[in-house]
Amino acid sequence: MLSLYRTDAPKKPVNLSLNSDLLKLGKSLGLNLSGLAEEALALAVKVRMAESWLQENAGAIQGYNEHVAAHGVFSDGVRRF
């Protein structure tokens, strides 16, 4: 599967404001906080990009669905189920 971003891009230090108790618990459990933040950001980016794509293509999707409702799909005469 293609990645949405360059996974080999260099790391960039950032400042984050996190709940201090949650941060303390995460560190005490040995969690990789940078890795978790990166995974959460990657998931949020993926979700937002999917939402944007659906919104940008809503007209085409609706048009296709209307066409299928009126005319069926190309394989209607071929499939056996």
PyMOL commands that set and color helices and strands:
alter all, ss='L'
color gray80, all
select helices_A, chain A and resi 20-28+33-56+58-71
alter helices_A, ss='H'
color red, helices_A
deselect
rebuild
show_as cartoon
